[in-house]
Amino acid sequence: MASDPTALAAHLKKYYRVDIPIASDGRIEFAWTRRNSEAILNQLRERFKDLPAGSKVLELASGSGEHLTKLAQQMPNITFYPTEGDSMLLPSIDAWIKYSNVQNVAEPTVLNFGTQAFSHPVDAAWVVNVTHISPWAHTVGLFTNLAQVLGPNAWLGIYGAFNRNGQFSSPSNKDFDIDLRERNSEWGIRDLETVEAEGNKHGFVLKEVHEMPANNLFVWFRRDT
C-alpha cells in the first residue's frame, strides 16, 4: 500500500490548511496527534485493560494511524481494527503498522462512519476529533451504525471539543467554532447534552466525562443491556 507523497501533501494542506510532515516511509505525523497522544492513550488503556484476551476493538476515523498503533503495542492481546473515511490516509495507517511492528492490527479499511456500519461485531470502539469536524448527520450516523456492531455493555469513547449547557469551555474554543463554521457551515462544536440525547436514542448511555488538555473532553458511552 503506497501513496504519491506530493499528492498526499497537497491533499493534507488543502484540508488542514497547514503543511503536514510526512515521513519517508509514508507515515503522516500530525503535530496535534503527538501532542495529545499520551493523554488519549491513558484513557484508552484504562478503559480497555479489563477486556478479555482476543477482544476486538474498532477505531473510527483513524487518521494517520499513530494513536491506534501505539495502543496496539501496549495491548498485544487485543485485536485493533483501523478505519478511515479518507482513502488517501490508508497508506499512512499501514506505514504506522509496519513502523510499530505490531501483529495485532487488522488491515486498515475505508469506512465512512456517518453512513456505513463496520463489517462485523466488535467489543468496543472509539473515535477522535470528529463530532465537530463533520456534519451533525454524521454524529447521528455514528450512533446508528455502532448500535449494529456493539453489543450490550460495550464501551464507546468519543474525544474532542464539546460545549456544556450551551457554553463554550474557553475563548479559544469559541474562536475554533467560528473557524470551523467558516470552513463548512455544517461543522461546529456540539453541545454534549445534544450528543448524549442522540446516543440515548440508539441505546448508548453517557457514563463518564473526563477533562482533557487543550479544553477537550473524553466522554464514554455504554450500550444498554
N, C-alpha and C positions, 0 to 999 in steps of 0.2 A: 504494500500500500504506500503510494508516494504522491506528492503534490508538487506543482510548479511553485518554487519559493517566491518568484516575482509576482505571480498571480495571487498567491496567498497573502503576501504582504499588502498588495493593493486592496484586496478584499477586506482584510482586517482594518486597514486605515479608513476605508470608506464607512465601515460600520462603527468603529470606535473613535474615529477622528483623531487618533494619535498613532505614531509608529509603534508597532508591537514587535519585540525581539523574537526572532525565530532561530533556534539552534541549527547547527549544520546537519544534524540528523533529522530535522523536521519538527522538533518539539517547540510548540508555541510557549512562550514564557511571559504570561500576563503578570505585570507588577503587582496588581491587586490580589491575584491568587497567592503569590508568595507572601505578601504582607499579611493576609488574613488566614493563611493556611493552618497554623498551629491551633488557633482558637476554634476553627471549624472542625479540625481533626479531633480535638479534645471532646467536642460534643458527640461526634460520630463514634469514637471509641467507647465512650461511656455508655452510649445507648445500645451499641451492638455487642458489647462484651459478653452478655449473657445469652446470645443466640447460640444454639447448638451447632456443633461442627457439621459442615455440609449445607448450612443455610445459604440462601440466595438473596442477594441484596442488589437493588436496582438504583442507579443514578440516572436521573433525567437531566438533560441539558449539560452534559459532562464537560463542555468547553474544550480546554486544552487537554484534559485528562490527568492533570497533575494531582488534584485532590484525591481522586479515586486510586491512582496507583500508589501514592504514599500510604493511604489507608490499607490497601491490599498487602503491602509489605509488612504492616504491623499486625494484620489479622489473617494469617495464612490459611486458617480453617474455614473461611467464608469464601464463597464464590461471588465475585462482583460483576455486574453487567453494566457497562457504559453505553449510553445512548446520546445522540445529539441530532438536533433538527437540521443543522447546517452541515451538509455532507463534506464541505471543504475542511472541516475541523477533524474529520475522522483519521487522516494520516497522522496528525499530531497525537491523538489518543493512542494510536498504535505505536508511535515512536516512544511515548512515555512508558508504555507497557514493556517494550524492549529495553529501554534505558534502565528501568527499575528492576528488570529481571524477575518479574512476578509470573507465577504459573497459575494463579487463582483468579485471573481476569479473563472474561469471555471476549470474543472479538467484538469491537465496537460496531454498533448498528445505527442506521438513520431512523430516528423516531421523532415525530412532531407530537410532543406530549399533549398539546391542546386539542388534537384531532384524532390521535391514534392511541390505542391501548398496546401495552407490551405483549409479546408473543406468548408468554406463559406465566403462571403464578410465581410470585416471589414472596419472601418472608418479611421484607422491609424495603423502604425506599427513601430517597432524599433528593432535594433539588436546591440549587444555589442561585440566587440573583435572577429570578425570572418573573415573579409576580408584578414587578414594577416595570420591567423591560419587555412587555408583551401586552397585547390587548386583554381586557378583562375576560373575554370569552375563553382565553387560554387557561386562566385560573379555574374557570368553571370546568373546562375540559380536563384539566389536571385531576380534579377530584373524581369526575365522571369515569375517566379511564383507569385511574388507580383503584377505584372500587371494584373493577373487574379482575384485578390480579393480586390484591392484598386481602388476605383472609382475616378472620376475627382476631382482635388483639394485636394486629401488625402495626408497627410504627411507621409514620411518615414525618420526615423532618423537612422544614422549609426555612431557608436562611435568606435574609435580605432586609431591605428598608421597609418599615411599616409606620403608619400613623396609629395613634391610640386615642380613642374618643374624639376623632376628628382633628387632632392636633399634631403638628409636626414635632418630632422629638428634638429638633435643633434647627437653627437658622440655615445650616449647611444642607440639611435635608430639604428644607423649603426651596432653596436655590436649585438643588438637584431635581426636585419635582418640576420646577419651571423649565429647566433644561430638557428633561425627558419629554414633556408635553410639546415643547417647541420642535423637537425631533420627530415626534409622532403623537398626534392628538389622542390616540388610544392608549398611550402609555401613561404611567404615573404611579406614585407611591399609593398603595392601597391602605384603607383602614383595616386594622387587624380584626376588628369586630365584624366587618363585612366578609372578610375571608373566613373567619370562624363560622359565621352563619351559613356560608356556602358549603363549607365542609360538613356541617351538621346535616345538610340535605342529602348527603351521599354516605352517611354513616361514619363520618370522621369526627371525633370529639377532641377539642383542644385540651391537652393535659399539662403542658409546661411551656413557659415563656422565659427565655434566657437573654439577658442583656449581653450584647457583643461589642467589640471595638468598633469605632467609626460610626456610632449611632445606628447599628444594625441590631436585629433580633434573630435568634434561632428559636423557632416555635415547633413543638412536637404534637402531632395529632395521633390518635389511636383509633383503629377501626372498632366499631361497636361489636360486641359479641352477638 
